[in-house]
Amino acid sequence: MYERYWKLARSPFRNVPDPTVFCPLPAHQDALERLVYAVDSGQGGVVVTGESGCGKSTLSRAFLLELDEEKYDVGLVINPALPPDEFLYEVAMQLDLSPASSQRFALFRCLSDHLLGNAAEGRATVLIVDEAHLISDEAVFEDLRMLLNLQANDRQLLSLVLVGLPPLRSALDAFDAFRQRMAFCLSLDTPDEKQTSQYIDFRLEKAGASQPIFTEDAVRAIYEESRGILRNVNKLCDICLYEGQKRNAQDVSAPLVRVAAGLA
């Protein structure tokens, strides 16, 4: 496509949660460090919220890269909008377990035995629930609270990471006993104009760019059109590079951004 035209090794702005292009913007890097700390120290749970398109899923995948497979047993649930029994079964499946049955007692027994077994082997169990704002049944939060109640003398047996849109916080406010077990409640702010510029430069550098492609006015226009929402930034930048190639542009200018915005 346009990579050869712009002398890039890869497409810089694909809208997929690729942890290899995780950009350490201040809020994102701070969240990553706190996640690693909470898990390393066995603190229990962490909540990460942010508006749609702010980079939550990419953050969670970057967090996974920080976890040594020999030290951590990790499960990732990406569709938590399930009835309680099905949710527990999905958790077990994501931890590569084979419960004896789908009954709640068997599921809890299977999960608790697994957590205890991991702890005995010196491994920590980590459960990441993406799109956690989709949890609609209060019983799911109660089941997670019960799993968090499993403790060794010096640490929680389960590290739980809930990732979702801001309504997740409101939902948790109704469950104080569960909320108390969260070590951190983190919020990813939308990047400002300077951070948006840093993000674009970072993505281009990761793609092999050896010289600037977007003018300063273009970056400003991208921020205005995208409002700093990273998913929108990616989409708009991608269209700009494609349209720039079609028009034989020397760089991406503000007028080109306005054209791309009309096509986005």
N, C-alpha and C positions, 0 to 999 in steps of 0.2 A: 504494500500500500504506500503510505507516504514516508515510511521510515528511511528509505534510500534517498529520497529527495532532501530531507532535512539532515541526513547523515547521522541517523540514529541506529542503535543496535536492536532496539525493540520499541514497541508502542509504549509511550510513557504514561498514558492516562486511562488505562482500562479500569472500568468500574467493577473490580472484583477485589475481595479482601485478601490481597497478596501481602503476606507479612514481610517479604523481601524488599518491599518499597514502603515500609512503614516510616512515615516522616516524623521525627521527634519534635513536633511542636510542643511548646511548654506544657499545656494541659494534658496532651497525650503522653508525653514522656513522664510527667509527674504521676499520672494514673498507672502507667506501666511499672514504675518503680514501686509504687504502693502495693500493687497487685503481687509483685514478686516478694516483697517484704511480708505481706500477710500470709502468703502460702509458706514461705520459708520458715516463718516463726509459728505456724500453726494457729493463726488468730481466729479462724472460723470462716466468716463470710465477708464478701465485698460486693457492693452494688455500684454499677457504672451506668449512668444515664446520660443521654444527650439527644438532641433533635435528630430526626431522620437525615441520613447522609453526612453525619459529622465524623465518621471514621470509627465507630464503635466495633464493628465486626473485624476490621483490619487490626485494631488494637488487641482484640481477643486472640486473633491468630498470631500476632507478634508475641503476645504473652506465652502462647503455647511453645514458641521457639525457645523461650527462656528456660523451659522446664526439661531437665535431664531425664530421659526415658528410664534410666536405671533407678532414679530416685522418686519418680512421680508416676502414678497411675492416673491417666486423665480420661474423662468422659466428656463429650460435647453434645448437648441436646440443642438442636436448632429449631425444633417445632414443639414448644411446650404447651400448646393449646389443646391439651388432652384431659380426659377424665382422670381422677387420681390414680386408679389402678393401672391405667395404661401409661400414665406418666412414670410411675415407679418402674414398670416393666421396661420402658424406653431407657430409663437411667441404667437399669441392669444391663440391657443390651449394649449400651454405649461403653460400659465398663467391661465388655466381652464376657459377661456372665450368662449362665444358662439356668434360670430359676426352675425349681422343681414344678412349680405351677404359677398361674397368674393371680392366685389369691393373695390378698394383702399380707397375711401372716407369713406366707412363704417368701414373698418379695422382700419384706423387711428382714427376715432371717437371713436370706441370701446376701443382702446388701451389708447388714451388720457383720456377718461372718467375714465378708470380703474386706471390709474396712479394718477389722481386727487382724486379719491375716496379713494385710499389707503393713500394718503398724509393726507386727511381730518381725517382719522381714526388713524393717527400716525404710519402707516406702510410704510416701504420703499419697492420699487419694484426693484428686481434684475434680470437681464437677463444674463445668461451665454451662450455664443456661442462657443461650442467646435468644433475643426477642422475648425476654421474660415478661414484658408488659402484656403479652398475650395470655398469661395465666389468668384464667377467669374463675376458677374454683378455689374457694378459700381452703378447702381440704388439702390442696397441693402445697400451699405454704405451711400448713400444719405438718404434713409429712416431711417436708424439708427441715422444719424445726426439730422434729424428732430425730432425724439423721444427724443434725448438728449437735444433738444432746450426747452423742457417742463421743466420749473423751478418754484420753489417757491421763496420766498424772500431770503431764506438763504441756499437753497440746490437744487441740481438736483432732479427731480422726478423719474428719472431712473438711476440706477447704471448698467453699461454695462461692462461685462468682456468678452474679446475676447481671445480665447486660440487657438494657432496653430503653425505650423512650421515656420521657419525663413522667408520664402517668404511673410508671412503676413505683416511683417514690410515694405518690399519693396512696397507692394500694398498700404499700408496706406500713404507712402511718397507721393503718387500721389494725395492724397486728404487732402490738408493742413487744410482745414476748419474742417474736421473730426478729423484729428490728433491732432489739438489744444484742442479738448475736452477730450483727454486722460490724466488723472492725472498722470499715470505711464506707462512706457513701459518697462516691465521686461523681462529678459532673464534668462532661466535656463541653467546654465553651466553643462557640463558633469562632473560627479564626478571624482576626482583624485584617486590614489591608496589608500590613507589613508581613504578617504570618502567611497570608495567601501567596504573596510574592515568594517567600521562602519555600513554601510548599511546591510551587511551580518549578522553581529552580532545582529543588531537590529531586523531583520526579524526572526532570530533563537530564540532570547529571546521572541519575541511576540508569537512564536509557542510553547513555553514551554521548550526550551533547557536548561538543567541545567549544561552543561559542553561544552567546545569547541568541535566542530565537524570538522571544516576545519583547516588544518595546515596553518602556515604563508606562506609557499611556495605555498600551494594550492590557497590561496587568491591572491597571486601575479600572479599566473598563470591565475586565473579567470579574473583578471583585464587586463592582456595582451590579453587574448582571446576575451574579451567582449568590450575592449576599454572604459570601464566604463559606457557603455550604459545600463541603469537599466533593460530594457526588456531583453537584452542579458544576463545580470547577473542572472536574475531570471531563464531564460531557462537553462543556464549552471549549476547553483546550483541545480536545480531540477533533472537534469539528473545525476549529481554527486551523489546525495542522493540515487537515484534509483539504479545506477550501484554499489554503495558502498554496498547496501543491498544484491544485487545479488552475490557479490564477498565476502561477510562476512567480509568486511573491518572494522578495528577498528576506522578509521577516514577517512576523505577525504584528499588525498595527491595530490601533483602536478602531478605525473604520472596518477592518476585517472582523474584529470581535463583534461589532454591531451586526454585521451580516450573519455571522455564525449564530448569534443570539436569536435572530429571526428564524433560523432553521432548527434550533434546539427544541 
